Amino acid sequence: MTQTPTQPQARAQIMIPAAHPMVMLLGSGDSLLRVIESAFPAVDIHVRGNEIRATGDAADVALIQRLFDEMMLVLRTGQPMTEDAVERSIAMLRASGNGQGEPQGETPAEVLTQNILSNRGRTIRPKTLNQKRYVDAIDKHTIVFSIGPAGTGKTYLAMAKAVQALQSKQVNRIILTRPAVEAGERLGFLPGTLFDKIDPYLRPLYDALHDMLDPDSIPRLMAAGTIEVAPLAYMRGRTLNDAFIILDEAQNTSAEQMKMFLTRLGFDSKIVVTGDITQVDLPNGTRSGLRQVQDILEGVPDVHFSRLTSQDVVRHKLVGRIVDAYEKYDNRDSHNGK
């Protein structure tokens, strides 16, 4: 009987400078250390004082060394590490080549310390590599499309960039819009005026604004026209200059509506279009403008498409699993011709 030769074990000794309290690096009750141990079950990790020793597969040990380096870089900025941040850092390092050699592209520390906006002690920043690239694309391009599943921060990050642009006087106003499409419900049966009926569709945009601005300032900014939240139909016939314009839920635009919206672009303005092409609520036979625009504008200069996946979901972990499960189900049905 031939025995498979065992791989030689690699060992690493990581000395943590005294400036970094071990509780900040390992977490309260070693909660962060447990995340690392769960991610690398074949690696033996021991902590003694300010010294961390890792023994195991060479690639895993190298990645753990990189991980602790990245964690210390984040901590140096004054930002605490969380279990979620550690998990995302491990995923980024694995995607960039198991932590061996020079890092490819952005590092976890660069992603996790890129602050967009701070308000009332809360800082909004990207949490994944794709989110950082999306935010960077908004800075570099006039029109950006962000396409991905629910919970990936598409609209929230766009709104943070819009508020940042307004506060830094890059634009004079923010315009937030959504198509008032019925998600399996009938608008006509809802009580109240047209505004009352449309308002629930726009409520998520108001909620995000309250996270980013002093709530007392929002009515004043809206009354002055500095912030406008309106249904997509209200954009027709306008030219939008000096504005940061966000079209949310764009999968529910028709091809004609998408063209109408994009051609509202005026001087010194920026457009971000967000949507999830797996959640289209349009009537049967109506093609989503967001699906079509990818075929039309892909490759056009100063237009960028950012695509987010279930790996970028920043809600409850179960949301990412739900997104993956539905995608597998849809792919199976497509394959079976249903």
Order of alpha helices (4+ residues) and beta strands (2+ residues): beta-alpha-alpha-beta-beta-alpha-alpha-alpha-beta-beta-alpha-beta-alpha-beta-alpha-alpha-beta-beta-alpha-beta-alpha-beta-alpha
